[in-house]
């Protein structure tokens, strides 16, 4: 039963990416579940360098971010 719950969550989740308009490089990427940020989200500067990692639960930051 637990496995079915986890499988159901994975099916509903989707990858979301945003891009900088001028460089077309990834600005942020992470998972959405029911339209809300979930799991680790990564944020990049305009050169494509990773500048932050933040865990989200129900669209809210959870825990300590890596900057």
Steps between C-alpha positions, in 0.01 A plus 500: 500500500783741576658426162176590324490836682857582395432390142192720487704800620764443233242482222349836602839676524648678202825680428480879477774718351518876450747675270670837476358684196828653384724190530245215482691331786311326778404738783337240727400136492315265729192284543138607522233284661145629468645831380716547812880491533614178661842349563831667417485807276816636338552864406766627258650838409494637144828320418347166595688465831308329781445760775239339726337169589187507713271218609126571471198335660154614387651805322683623814876489567585220745830472684829669421573630150843454342624830363 
